Amino acid sequence: MGTRKPNGASSIYKGRDGKWHGRVTMGVRDDGKPDRRHVERKTEAEVTREVRKLERERDSGRVRKAGSSWTVEKWLTYWVENIAAPSVKANTTAGYRVAVNVHLIPGIGAHRLEKLTPEHIEKLTQKMQKNGSKPATAHQAFRTLRTALNEAMRRGHLTQNPASLAKSPRLTVIEVEPYSVAEVQRILEAAGDRRNSARWAIALALGLRQGEALGLKWDHLDLDKQALRVRRNRLRPKYEHGCGGKPCGKKAGYCSQRKQTNDDTDDTKSAAGRRVIGLPASVVQLLLEHKEVQGTERRRAAQLWQEGGWVFASPTGRPLNPNTDYHEWKRLIKDAGVRDGRLHDARHTAATVLMLLGIQERAAMDVMAEPKQS
């Protein structure tokens, strides 16, 4: 008769079903009972390999929690709504939701979480690009998955992150070509005839991002001290239906009784984004003139004006919608007769704009210096 193995020792045996079985004690479960794992294979060699693999995981401290029934879909849904959403900015959460719901769940959601492999992930991102997704979109989905799986690993649902082993989609670096002096002159001339004309001169001259420019309030500016504090970022508004039990049939954003579900602004993207920018005298003058024009609009709108303190506002005082602002930029560069370009890339033209506003080169370099923390 063989010697009885001590409690907790691994065992390998051939069952009555003709298959080989292995049992490994991995630790203690949350209820205090032994966490005993079972593997089943056709041959003794195969089951021995699986037993040794479990033992290595146990000995290295990389043990997946017992009874895990997570699929990739269940985990990603839980992660984005219960872990990511309460802890990151609204825009970041929105990007995560798109990656999860549009790309990741349809592509790999059916896999068991612990069975997901680097090859599954690589095939997904390759398929996305074959189906027309841009490399940046595939890369964003990949990064979102890697972040979600890092959290799964931290919580013991995975022993390693397959996204960390997979090859990330290759990104094509697009070189930004700033507008020339002649092009900037035409843009500024065309902007001068438009409502909120200062919005374009200020943003281009100071290198402000769209959200930073649209998130500006008058109390962020000290025109006497010629300083501007960047603090808030304008968010793209999100809506839900307000039409009650009888939906109007339109998208929520076009519902006549729509209700906005998010805030107008959020803190700037990073600590580096919260900065103080010195305002040259010519820029201060532009803002003073703009404030006077806005005062006239306020009086004209009368009771329709919704005071929010926005530097750049609608004719009734509401903050500008980023989508409306984007299309206004496209119309502006078309009217100016210059090549198409992203508003975000136009920030690289800031030094040129400062020169055209009559600011000496040394002063322009001071304005464009690394942002100061405050």
C-alpha positions as CSV (number, residue, x, y, z in Angstrom):
1,M,0.0,0.0,0.0
2,G,1.4,3.4,-1.0
3,T,2.3,6.1,1.4
4,R,-0.5,8.6,2.0
5,K,0.4,12.1,0.7
6,P,0.3,14.9,3.3
7,N,-2.6,17.3,3.3
8,G,-2.3,20.0,0.7
9,A,0.0,18.0,-1.5
10,S,-0.7,17.9,-5.3
11,S,-2.1,14.6,-6.6
12,I,-2.2,13.1,-10.1
13,Y,-4.3,10.0,-10.8
14,K,-6.2,8.2,-13.6
15,G,-9.9,8.2,-13.1
16,R,-12.6,5.7,-13.8
17,D,-13.5,7.8,-16.9
18,G,-10.1,6.8,-18.4
19,K,-8.8,10.4,-18.2
20,W,-6.0,11.7,-16.0
21,H,-6.8,14.2,-13.2
22,G,-4.7,16.5,-11.2
23,R,-5.5,18.4,-8.0
24,V,-3.5,21.3,-6.6
25,T,-4.0,23.3,-3.4
26,M,-3.5,26.9,-4.3
27,G,-4.2,28.5,-1.0
28,V,-7.3,29.4,1.0
29,R,-10.6,30.7,-0.4
30,D,-12.5,33.8,1.0
31,D,-14.7,31.4,3.0
32,G,-11.7,29.9,4.7
33,K,-11.8,26.6,2.9
34,P,-8.9,25.2,0.9
35,D,-8.6,26.5,-2.6
36,R,-8.2,23.2,-4.4
37,R,-8.0,23.4,-8.2
38,H,-8.7,20.5,-10.6
39,V,-7.4,19.8,-14.1
40,E,-8.3,17.1,-16.5
41,R,-6.4,15.8,-19.5
42,K,-6.1,12.7,-21.8
43,T,-2.6,11.7,-20.8
44,E,-0.5,11.7,-17.6
45,A,2.1,13.9,-19.3
46,E,-0.4,16.6,-20.1
47,V,-2.0,16.7,-16.7
48,T,1.4,16.7,-15.1
49,R,2.3,19.9,-17.1
50,E,-0.9,21.6,-16.0
51,V,-0.3,20.6,-12.3
52,R,3.3,22.0,-12.4
53,K,2.0,25.2,-14.0
54,L,-0.5,25.7,-11.2
55,E,2.2,25.0,-8.6
56,R,4.4,27.6,-10.2
57,E,1.6,30.2,-10.1
58,R,1.0,29.4,-6.5
59,D,4.6,29.5,-5.5
60,S,5.2,32.8,-7.3
61,G,2.1,34.4,-5.7
62,R,0.3,34.9,-9.0
63,V,-2.9,32.9,-8.3
64,R,-6.1,33.7,-10.1
65,K,-9.1,33.9,-7.7
66,A,-11.1,30.7,-7.3
67,G,-14.5,30.5,-9.0
68,S,-13.8,33.3,-11.5
69,S,-16.5,33.2,-14.1
70,W,-15.6,36.5,-15.8
71,T,-15.8,36.7,-19.5
72,V,-14.0,39.6,-21.3
73,E,-17.4,41.2,-21.9
74,K,-18.5,41.0,-18.3
75,W,-15.1,42.3,-17.0
76,L,-14.9,45.2,-19.4
77,T,-18.4,46.3,-18.7
78,Y,-17.8,46.1,-14.9
79,W,-14.5,47.9,-15.2
80,V,-15.7,50.8,-17.4
81,E,-18.8,51.6,-15.3
82,N,-17.7,50.8,-11.8
83,I,-14.0,51.3,-11.7
84,A,-13.0,53.8,-14.5
85,A,-16.1,56.0,-14.6
86,P,-15.9,57.2,-10.9
87,S,-12.2,57.8,-11.0
88,V,-11.4,59.5,-14.4
89,K,-12.6,62.5,-16.3
90,A,-15.9,62.4,-18.2
91,N,-14.2,62.7,-21.6
92,T,-11.8,59.8,-20.8
93,T,-14.7,57.6,-19.7
94,A,-16.5,58.4,-22.9
95,G,-13.5,57.3,-24.9
96,Y,-13.3,54.1,-22.8
97,R,-17.0,53.3,-23.5
98,V,-16.5,53.7,-27.3
99,A,-13.5,51.4,-27.3
100,V,-15.3,48.8,-25.0
101,N,-18.7,48.8,-26.6
102,V,-17.9,49.4,-30.3
103,H,-14.6,47.4,-30.7
104,L,-13.6,45.2,-27.8
105,I,-16.8,43.5,-26.7
106,P,-17.9,42.7,-30.3
107,G,-14.4,41.4,-31.1
108,I,-13.2,39.5,-28.1
109,G,-16.0,39.7,-25.5
110,A,-17.1,36.1,-25.6
111,H,-13.7,34.8,-24.4
112,R,-13.2,33.7,-20.8
113,L,-11.1,36.3,-19.2
114,E,-8.3,33.9,-18.1
115,K,-8.3,32.3,-21.6
116,L,-7.6,35.6,-23.5
117,T,-4.3,35.4,-25.3
118,P,-2.0,38.0,-26.9
119,E,-2.9,36.4,-30.3
120,H,-6.6,37.1,-29.8
121,I,-5.8,40.8,-29.2
122,E,-3.4,41.1,-32.1
123,K,-6.0,39.5,-34.5
124,L,-8.6,42.0,-33.2
125,T,-6.5,45.1,-33.8
126,Q,-5.5,43.8,-37.2
127,K,-9.1,43.1,-38.2
128,M,-10.1,46.6,-37.0
129,Q,-7.7,48.2,-39.4
130,K,-8.6,45.9,-42.3
131,N,-12.3,46.9,-41.7
132,G,-11.4,50.6,-42.0
133,S,-10.5,51.7,-38.5
134,K,-7.6,54.2,-38.3
135,P,-4.4,53.0,-36.6
136,A,-5.1,55.6,-33.8
137,T,-8.5,54.0,-33.2
138,A,-7.0,50.5,-33.0
139,H,-4.3,51.8,-30.7
140,Q,-6.9,53.5,-28.4
141,A,-8.8,50.2,-28.1
142,F,-5.6,48.4,-27.4
143,R,-4.6,50.8,-24.6
144,T,-8.1,50.7,-23.1
145,L,-7.9,46.9,-23.0
146,R,-4.5,46.9,-21.4
147,T,-5.6,49.3,-18.7
148,A,-8.7,47.2,-17.9
149,L,-6.7,44.0,-17.8
150,N,-4.1,45.6,-15.5
151,E,-6.9,46.1,-13.0
152,A,-8.1,42.6,-13.4
153,M,-4.6,41.3,-12.7
154,R,-4.3,43.6,-9.7
155,R,-7.5,42.1,-8.3
156,G,-6.4,38.5,-8.8
157,H,-8.7,37.7,-11.7
158,L,-5.6,37.2,-14.0
159,T,-2.1,36.1,-13.3
160,Q,-0.7,38.1,-16.2
161,N,-1.9,40.7,-18.7
162,P,-2.0,39.3,-22.3
163,A,-2.2,42.9,-23.6
164,S,1.2,43.6,-22.2
165,L,2.6,40.6,-24.2
166,A,0.7,41.5,-27.4
167,K,2.2,43.8,-30.1
168,S,0.5,47.1,-30.0
169,P,-0.9,48.6,-33.3
170,R,1.7,50.7,-35.1
171,L,0.9,54.4,-35.1
172,T,1.8,56.6,-38.0
173,V,3.3,59.9,-36.8
174,I,1.7,62.8,-38.7
175,E,4.1,65.8,-39.1
176,V,2.4,69.0,-38.4
177,E,3.1,71.8,-40.8
178,P,2.3,75.2,-39.2
179,Y,0.5,77.8,-41.2
180,S,2.8,80.3,-42.9
181,V,2.9,84.0,-42.2
182,A,0.8,84.7,-45.3
183,E,-1.8,82.1,-44.3
184,V,-2.1,83.4,-40.7
185,Q,-2.6,86.9,-42.0
186,R,-5.5,85.7,-44.2
187,I,-7.0,83.7,-41.3
188,L,-6.9,86.8,-39.0
189,E,-8.3,89.0,-41.6
190,A,-11.2,86.6,-42.3
191,A,-11.8,86.2,-38.5
192,G,-12.1,90.0,-38.0
193,D,-15.5,90.0,-39.8
194,R,-17.0,87.2,-37.7
195,R,-18.8,87.1,-34.4
196,N,-16.5,86.2,-31.5
197,S,-13.5,87.1,-33.8
198,A,-11.2,87.4,-30.7
199,R,-11.7,83.7,-30.1
200,W,-9.5,82.8,-33.0
201,A,-6.8,85.4,-32.5
202,I,-6.6,84.6,-28.8
203,A,-6.5,80.9,-29.2
204,L,-4.0,81.0,-32.0
205,A,-1.8,83.6,-30.4
206,L,-1.6,81.8,-27.0
207,G,-1.6,78.2,-28.2
208,L,-4.8,77.3,-26.4
209,R,-6.5,74.0,-27.0
210,Q,-10.1,74.2,-28.1
211,G,-11.5,73.1,-24.8
212,E,-9.3,75.6,-22.9
213,A,-10.4,78.5,-25.1
214,L,-14.1,77.6,-24.9
215,G,-13.8,77.0,-21.1
216,L,-12.5,80.5,-20.4
217,K,-14.5,82.7,-18.1
218,W,-13.9,86.4,-17.4
219,D,-12.8,85.7,-13.8
220,H,-9.9,83.6,-15.3
221,L,-8.5,86.8,-16.7
222,D,-6.8,89.7,-14.9
223,L,-6.5,92.3,-17.7
224,D,-4.9,94.9,-15.4
225,K,-2.1,92.4,-14.6
226,Q,-2.1,91.1,-18.2
227,A,-2.5,87.5,-17.1
228,L,-4.8,84.5,-18.0
229,R,-5.3,81.5,-15.8
230,V,-6.1,78.2,-17.7
231,R,-8.2,76.2,-15.3
232,R,-11.2,74.6,-17.0
233,N,-11.8,72.6,-20.2
234,R,-15.1,72.8,-22.1
235,L,-16.8,69.5,-22.5
236,R,-18.8,68.3,-25.4
237,P,-22.5,68.3,-24.2
238,K,-24.3,65.0,-23.8
239,Y,-28.0,64.7,-23.8
240,E,-30.9,62.4,-22.9
241,H,-34.5,62.5,-24.1
242,G,-36.9,64.8,-22.1
243,C,-40.0,63.7,-24.0
244,G,-41.2,61.3,-21.4
245,G,-43.1,58.1,-22.2
246,K,-43.5,58.9,-25.9
247,P,-40.1,59.2,-27.4
248,C,-39.9,61.7,-30.3
249,G,-38.1,59.3,-32.6
250,K,-35.1,61.6,-32.9
251,K,-31.6,61.2,-31.4
252,A,-31.4,62.6,-27.9
253,G,-29.3,65.6,-29.0
254,Y,-32.1,66.7,-31.4
255,C,-35.0,66.1,-29.0
256,S,-36.9,69.4,-28.5
257,Q,-37.1,68.7,-24.8
258,R,-33.6,67.3,-24.4
259,K,-31.8,67.4,-21.1
260,Q,-28.0,67.9,-20.7
261,T,-26.5,65.1,-18.6
262,N,-23.0,66.3,-18.1
263,D,-21.3,69.5,-16.8
264,D,-20.3,72.3,-19.1
265,T,-16.6,72.1,-18.1
266,D,-14.2,70.0,-16.2
267,D,-10.7,70.5,-14.8
268,T,-8.0,70.8,-17.4
269,K,-6.5,67.5,-18.6
270,S,-3.4,67.5,-16.4
271,A,-1.5,69.5,-13.8
272,A,0.7,70.9,-16.6
273,G,-2.5,72.2,-18.2
274,R,-3.3,74.4,-15.2
275,R,-1.1,77.3,-16.0
276,V,-0.8,81.1,-16.1
277,I,-0.1,82.8,-19.4
278,G,1.2,86.4,-19.7
279,L,-0.9,88.5,-22.0
280,P,0.8,91.0,-24.4
281,A,-0.7,94.4,-24.5
282,S,-2.2,93.9,-28.0
283,V,-3.9,90.7,-26.8
284,V,-5.3,92.5,-23.8
285,Q,-6.7,95.2,-26.2
286,L,-8.4,92.5,-28.3
287,L,-10.1,91.1,-25.1
288,L,-11.2,94.5,-24.0
289,E,-12.8,95.2,-27.4
290,H,-14.4,91.7,-27.3
291,K,-15.8,92.4,-23.8
292,E,-17.4,95.6,-25.0
293,V,-19.1,93.8,-28.0
294,Q,-20.3,91.1,-25.7
295,G,-21.9,93.7,-23.4
296,T,-23.9,95.1,-26.4
297,E,-25.1,91.5,-27.1
298,R,-26.1,91.1,-23.5
299,R,-28.3,94.2,-23.6
300,R,-29.8,93.2,-26.9
301,A,-30.7,89.7,-25.7
302,A,-32.3,91.2,-22.5
303,Q,-34.1,88.5,-20.5
304,L,-32.9,85.8,-22.9
305,W,-29.3,86.2,-21.8
306,Q,-28.1,83.4,-19.5
307,E,-25.2,84.8,-17.6
308,G,-22.4,82.3,-17.2
309,G,-19.3,84.6,-17.3
310,W,-18.1,83.0,-20.5
311,V,-15.4,84.8,-22.5
312,F,-16.7,83.3,-25.7
313,A,-20.5,82.8,-25.6
314,S,-23.5,82.3,-27.8
315,P,-25.8,85.3,-28.6
316,T,-27.8,84.4,-25.4
317,G,-24.8,83.9,-23.1
318,R,-24.5,80.1,-23.2
319,P,-21.1,78.4,-23.6
320,L,-20.1,77.6,-27.2
321,N,-20.6,74.0,-28.3
322,P,-17.3,72.5,-29.4
323,N,-19.0,70.9,-32.4
324,T,-20.3,74.3,-33.5
325,D,-16.9,75.8,-32.9
326,Y,-15.3,73.1,-35.1
327,H,-17.5,73.8,-38.0
328,E,-17.0,77.6,-37.6
329,W,-13.2,76.9,-37.8
330,K,-13.7,75.0,-41.1
331,R,-15.8,77.8,-42.5
332,L,-13.1,80.3,-41.4
333,I,-10.2,78.7,-43.2
334,K,-12.3,78.1,-46.3
335,D,-13.3,81.8,-46.4
336,A,-9.6,82.7,-45.7
337,G,-8.6,80.6,-48.7
338,V,-6.0,78.6,-46.9
339,R,-5.3,74.9,-46.9
340,D,-7.4,72.6,-44.6
341,G,-5.9,71.9,-41.2
342,R,-7.0,70.8,-37.8
343,L,-7.8,73.5,-35.2
344,H,-5.7,71.6,-32.7
345,D,-2.7,71.7,-35.1
346,A,-3.1,75.5,-35.5
347,R,-1.8,75.9,-32.0
348,H,1.7,75.4,-33.5
349,T,1.2,78.7,-35.3
350,A,1.1,80.7,-32.0
351,A,4.6,82.3,-32.4
352,T,3.7,83.5,-35.9
353,V,0.4,85.0,-34.7
354,L,2.1,86.9,-31.9
355,M,4.5,88.5,-34.4
356,L,1.6,89.5,-36.6
357,L,0.0,91.1,-33.6
358,G,3.0,93.4,-33.3
359,I,4.8,91.6,-30.5
360,Q,8.6,91.6,-30.6
361,E,10.3,88.2,-30.9
362,R,11.7,88.2,-27.4
363,A,8.3,88.9,-25.9
364,A,6.7,86.3,-28.1
365,M,9.2,83.7,-26.8
366,D,8.3,84.6,-23.2
367,V,4.6,84.0,-23.9
368,M,5.4,80.7,-25.5
369,A,7.7,79.5,-22.7
370,E,7.0,76.4,-20.6
371,P,3.7,76.9,-18.6
372,K,4.1,78.0,-15.0
373,Q,2.3,76.0,-12.3
374,S,0.1,77.8,-9.9
